[in-house]
Amino acid sequence: MSVDMTQTPVLQAKGLVKRYGSVTAIDHTEFELYPGEILAVIGDNGAGKSSLIKALSGALVPDEGEILLDGKPVSFQSPMEARELGIETVYQNLAVAPALNIADNLFLGRELRKPGILGSVFRMLDKKAMEERARAKMQELGLLTIQNINQAVESLSGGQRQGVAVARSALFGSKVVIMDEPTAALGVKESRRVLNLIKEVRDRGLPIVLISHNMPHVFEVADRIHIHRLGKRAAVVTPQSHSMSDAVAIMTGAMEVDESTEAA
């Protein structure tokens, strides 16, 4: 899909810097995520893309620069603060609690309590409401292969577990979903399911930041591709304007790109 770059970016970074002693992990980098797009972030190992994503998701506090959400400056001191403002992150290590069931995983740390005195005083959980919302979200995202919302996550396949993590991000992410290598631990069939999920979440209006080493996956689902090199943004390209080999060449420094000619 085409990206309307005249709109205010949903999530933006300007001049971000993060140093660890003499090592500069983020070097005055820029970043823009526009409404309704899948923006892939790629880069070689050590390029600083993980530090950039940690800064955007609240896991790291930058030394300089600013982060804007819907055009307004924000300052995250923790991932919880980012989550409270609608930024959800899906991690590559299948960050779910295996012994808990699907509904409990979706509401982990954000459980619903029963209305009235039962919830406010006796702190009783509203299991029924959580199960209903969990079932509705799983069905909405096409995860109908999971029939029992009360089954333990440890009984699911890798792809289904990642589906639970994606459903959780879609349930609570009101602004942005960040996906860190969501297919890294999965086989071909399960990767396909997760890629379809990513497109489904985007089609429902949530912009997505996708961090991936898998170039075919990036070129299949991304609207734009942010290429990170030596701690900063080297270029932003699209699957229509550049080939996979072009992207690798920019990533490794074999090809230079004039920012004024970058594809929108």
N, C-alpha and C positions, 0 to 999 in steps of 0.2 A: 504494500500500500504506500501511497505518497504521504510524506510527512509535511504538515503545514508549519514551516519554520517562522512564520510571521506571528505565531502565537507565543505567549509567554511560556518558557520552559516549566514543566512541572517541577523538575529538580535540576539545579544548576550549581556549578562550582566555579569560582573565579580566583585564579592565582593561588591555588592551594599548595602549601608547603608542609612537609613533615620530615624532620631530620632525626636520626639516631646517632648522636655523636658526630663523627665526620662523614657518616653515610646519609645521603639525601634520598629518601624513599619516594617522596613526591616533590617535584621540582617546578613550582609555579604552573601547575596544570590547570586546564580548563575542561569543563564538562557540561553538556546539556542533554537533558531527556525531555522530549516533547510529548504532548498529550497523544495517547492512543498508539504509541509506537513500541516496537521491540528494538532496543538499542543493544547491540552486542559489543562487549568490551574484550578485545584480544591483545595479547602481548606475550613476548618471550618470558621465560622464567627470570625473575629479578627485575622485570620492567617497571614494577611499582603498581601494577593494576590491583593487586590484593589490598595494598595500603589505601589506594584511592577508594575502593569499595568499602573498606572498613570505616573510612572517614565519612562516607555518605550514609552509612547505616548506623553510625553512632558508636562503633566499636573502637574508634581511634579519634583523638582530638588533634586536629591540625595545628601547626605552629603559626601559620599565617594564612591569609586568604579568607574567603567567606563562602558559605553554602546557603543557597536560597531555595525555598519551597514555595511554589506558586508566586515567585517574584519577591517573597519576603525573607529577609535574613533569619536564619535559625542557627542555633548552637547546641549540638548534641553532646552531652557529657556521658551518655551510655546508650546501648541499643534500646533499652526500655523507653528512653525519651524519644528516640526515632520512631519506635512502634506506636507510641501514644499520638504521634502526629501523622500516622498512616503509612509509614514505610516498613514493609515486611521483608524479611530475608529468608530464602530457602537455601540451606547449606548442602554441600556435596556429600557430607558424611551421614546423610539420612537422619537428621536430628529429630528423632522421635523417641518416645519412651516405649520400648518393645512390650513390656508387661501390661501396659494399659490398653484399653480398647480404643477404637477409632474415634468415638465421640469424646472420650477423655483427652485424647491427644490433640484434637482440634481446639479444645478449650483449655489446654494446659496453661496454668498461670492466669487464666482469664475466665474462670468458672462462673457460671450463672448461679445466683442464689434465689431461693424461693421468695416470692413476694411477701411483704408484710413482716410480722414479727418472727416468723420461722426463719427468714433469711437474715434479717437485720440483727436479731438478738441471738438466735440459736445457730446461725451460720449454716443452715441446711442448704445443700445444693439442689438445684432444680434439674434433676437428671433427665426428666421427660423433655423439657424445653431444649436442653443441649442435644439430646438424641434427635429431636425433630429438626433442629437447625442443621445438625451435622448430616443427616440423611438428605435434606433438601439440597445442601451445597454439593454433596457427592453426586447426586443425580444431575444437578445443573451442569456439572463439569464432565458428565458422561462416564462417571466411574461406577457404572451399574453392575460391573462384575463383582463388586463387593456387596454381597447381599445383606450381611448381618453387621449392623453398625456397632454391635456389642462384642464383636470378635477381637481378640488380642492382636495388636499390630505385629507381634512376632510370628503370627501364623500367615502373614501376607508375603507375597513375593517382593523383590527389590523394587520393581516398578510400581506396585501397589503402595508400598511404603512411601515412595517418593510422591505418589499421587496424594496421599494423606497430607504430606508436608505442603504440597502445592495448594490443596484445598484449604488448609489452615491459613496460608498467606492470602488467598483470595477472599476468605471469610472476614479477615480483619484488616487487610491492606486497603485503605481508602484512597491512597494517593499513588503509591509506587510499590511494585514487587521486584526485589532483587533476587536473582537466581544464580548461585555460585556453583558452576559445573554440575547442573542437575542430572546429567546423564552419565557422569564419569564412572559410576559403579554399576552401570546397567548393561544388559545385553542388547542386541539389535532390536528385538521385538518390544522390549520394555522401553528402550530409548524412543522408539516411534510413538509409543503411548504418551510419554512425557512431552515430546515435541508438540503433539496434538493438543495436549493440555495447555502448554504455553500459549499457543495460538488462540485457544478457547478463552483463556483469561484476558488476553489482549483484546479479543473481539468483544468482550463484555465491558471494555472501557478502561481497563487498568494498564497503564504503560509499564513496560518491563525492561529491566536491565539484565542482560544475559551474559555472564562470564563463562567462556568456554574455550577449550583448546581444540575442540572438534570442528574443523573448518567446514566440512560438508553441512553439519548441523547449523552453524552460524549463517552460511550462505543460503540455507533453505528458509530459515524463519526470520532473520533480521531485516528490518527496514533500513537501518543505517548501522555502520560498523565503526566504532571508536577504536583506533589503533594506538596502543600505548607503547612508548619506547623511552628508555633512559629516564623514567620518572615523570614524563610528560606526554601530552597528546601529540602524536606525530601527524595524524591525519584522521579525517572522518570520510569514509567512502560508502558506497552502496553496492549491493550485489549486481546492480545493473551497470555501474560505472567502472568497476574493477573486478578482475578475476581473483581466484584464490591465490594464484601465484603472485599477483600484484600485491595482495594483502601481506603475504609472507615476506615479500621483498621490502615492503615499507616497514614491517615489523622488525626486520633484521638490519635495516639501514642500507640495503642494496638499492633502494629506490627512494628518491625524494619527491614529495608532493607539495605543490604550491597551494597554500590554503585558499587562495582566491579562486582556484579552479575546482575546489572540492564539490562533490555532488550534493545536492540538497535532497 
